[in-house]
């Protein structure tokens, strides 16, 4: 996802497909198993859920937010203020 060049491309669809494919590569069975484990233990170990979010989905949000900002500013796509 870090390599997606959405800033300079006029072909937004191709860039978004590249981002989507990178996302799908991360959804390997072992990662999904860890995710299920964290969700199952979140009530008992909230610090585990917080760490998972910060270093998993939270990290992805940090990567994608600036990637989506430039195409949004160029009017190529809408961007929700809260990704």
Residue pairs with C-beta under 8 A, 6 or more apart in sequence:
1 19
1 22
1 23
1 60
1 63
1 64
1 67
2 63
3 18
3 22
4 15
4 18
4 19
4 22
4 67
5 15
6 12
6 15
6 16
6 19
6 67
6 68
6 70
6 71
7 67
7 70
7 71
9 15
10 76
12 71
12 76
12 77
15 71
19 64
19 67
23 60
34 52
35 52
35 56
38 48
38 49
38 52
39 49
41 48
41 49
42 48
42 49
61 83
64 83
65 83
68 77
68 79
68 83
69 79
71 77
72 78
72 79
